[in-house]
C-alpha cells in the first residue's frame, strides 16, 4: 500500500511546496528534497452491505502514561496511516513518567480535541484501566471524564474500577487477555470477567493486540456475542515497531462497519458488534462479518475461455478480483480447480477449473472465524 498514497491537501501541501521551492541564498544551501514527504495512505475497502468500513485504532499510549511520544505525534501517525478514528488510552494506574509529566488522565485527549478534526480524524476519548493480571487491562472508550477512575491497584478495587467506566456508559473491552500466559488465571474466563459481562460492563475483547493474535479470545467473542477488537497498543513510534519496508505490513486495527463516518455511528457499530480485527495479512472476526467483508472485496468473473482437451475434457478459465487493500489467501476445499490462490491487495488472478462443475469451495486461510476455523467460501461457476 506504500505506493498508494496521496499528498495532504491545503496548507500542509502548500508548506511542502514552499519548502521545496526555496532558492539557495548567500551562505545557505537548502536540502529540502531530503525531507520526508507528508503522505497519507489511502486504504481502499469497499462498503459492506451499505456500511462504510472505517479504519480505527482504539488502543495507544503517550508520555502521559508509559508511551514514548507526545499526543500530537499519535495524531500525525494516525493520519499518515490512513485511519478514520482513534483513541489515546493512557494507563490510569500505571504512570512511570509522573515525575516528569503531570498526571492528568484527560490531558492527552484535551491536547488533540482541536487538532484531530483539522486532519479529518475522529477522536474518541478513552483510558486504559490497568488492573494487575489477572484480571488484566481493559480499555474504556467513549468516556466523558477519566479523573474519577481508581488508581489503586489493590484486588478489592478491581470491580469498582471497571464499574466507574460503566457508569459513564463507556464501551469497555478486555485488552490482550493472553499476553502473560505464565500467570495463573491470566487467560481464563474468571468469575470477575463473567460478572462484568453479565452486568453489561464488558462489551468486547481485543482479539489482536499489536503482533499477537489471541485465538481463545475470538472463541469467547463468538460464543458470548462480544465485539471483536484489533489494536496497535503502540508505545513507541509506529514506524519503529512496524517494519513498513515489507509489503502488507501496517498497524493492527479494527475495521468498523458503520452507517456513517461519525462518532455516533462508530459507537452504534461497536455496540452491534459489526467489526473485524485486521493485522497485516490476518483478519479475525465473527463469521457473518468476515464473510460480508470478503464478499464485498472479492469477485469471481464469468469464464472468459474454455480449453478443450483431446480426450473431450474441458478446462474453464476465470478471473478472480480483489477490489480492496486487504490480503486473502485461499486453499481449495472442494472441487477440481486451482489449489491455492493468493489475492494481493488490488490485484487480479487467473484460476482454472475442470468443466462440468457448478461451484468451487475454498478455505480463506488468512482469516479466522474461530480459533480452529477459517472462513469457507463458495463460488458459483458461470
Buried (B, 14 or more C-beta within 10 A) or exposed (E): BEEBBEEBEEEBEEEBEEEEEEEEEEEEEBEEEEEEEBBBBEBBBBEBEEBBBBBBBBBBBBBBBBBBBBBBBBBBBBBBBBBBBBBBBBBBBBBEBEEEBEBEBBBBBEBBEEBBEEBEBBBBBBBBBBBEBBBBBBBBBBBEEBEEBBBEBEEEBBBEBBBBBBEBEBBBBBBBBBBEEEEEEBBEBBEBBEBBBEEEBBBBBBBBBBEBBBBBBBBBBBEEEBBBBBBBBBBEBBEEBBEBEEEEBBBBBBBBBBBEBBBEBBBBBBEEBBBBBBBBBBBBBBBEBBBBBBEBBBBBEEBEEEEEEEEEEEBBBBBBBBBBBBBBBBEBBEBBBBEEBEBBBBBEBEBBBBBEBEEBBBBBBBBBBBBEBBBBBEBEBE
